[in-house]
Amino acid sequence: MSETGTLTGKDGARSKAVRPPSLWLTVLSLIAFVLLIALGVWQIERRAWKLALIDRVEQRVHAPAQPIPSPASWPAVSAANDEYRHVSLSGRFLHESETLVQAVTEEGPGYWVLTPLQRDDGTVVLINRGFVPSERRDASTRRDGNPQGRVEITGLLRVTEPRGGFLRTNVPEHNRWYSRDVAAIATARGLREVAPFFVDADAGSQIAGGPIGGLTVIRFPNNHLIYALTWFALAFMLAGRLFVIFGGGLFRRKRFVHDKAGGSDAVARRTGSDAGTIVEPT
């Protein structure tokens, strides 16, 4: 049970002893401290992972273009191992099956033009040929930019986007697309043997009069250090508060006990202020 009462300092000032917090509040405070430290450590680990990811993607983007994965390896294609690889492929565009996906780019609002590319082996890969503004969404306005023969494409391999756009869901039956969902687009267009990924054509694959390629934005937010410092700062603020409550209260109680034991200053205070007139024995 904690000691309470009035403490009297050497200068005669009086203050109340601080009652230590209850056991459950102490336990919760310690749990909160451990949790804040754990969150800070986790953010440090996340930062290391993010830096490694950025470095890995930079190497893929700037590497020489390599042939896309073979159909046998398509089931193993993943974002972690393959996204943003610089790839190359060839074939013939199926312009009659193109799909427009709403987009906002540095060129303004408009659409990505996704066109199936049929390869020599019969397999199909969706190619994001690039961006067109809203006034050019109709294919008849860009026929000169739609090659009819064999083409060579280089670009970045991208994984499918099956969850739709931000707060917007694809509506295939009304031909409204907000994300590049490869499986849904292939089904809507009646395509078969389609790769489970698509390719963002780079600027080198751009054809005069066609969509603007090379607009892929590669950006990985990396605020983990700020988050880590925030969690650590909160943890140390909590630790400081606990020290004030426990350490400061303990120090004051010890001083109170010392004075109460009968030190000269305490005796002087009792004889001068509390005891009144003292009559010495004869």
Secondary structure, DSSP 8 states (H G I E B T S, - for coil): ----SEEE-TTS-EEE------HHHHHHHHHHHHHHHHHHHHHHHHHHHHHHHHHHHHHHHHS--EE---GGGGGG--HHHHTT-EEEEEEEE-GGG-EEEEEEETTEEEEEEEEEEE-TTS-EEEEEEEEEEGGG-SGGGGGGGS--SEEEEEEEEEE--TT-BTTB--BGGGTB-SS--HHHHHHHHT--SEEEEEEEE-GGG--TTS-B-----------HHHHHHHHHHHHHHHHHHHHIIIIIHHHHHHHHHHHHTT-HHHHHHIIIIIS-S-----
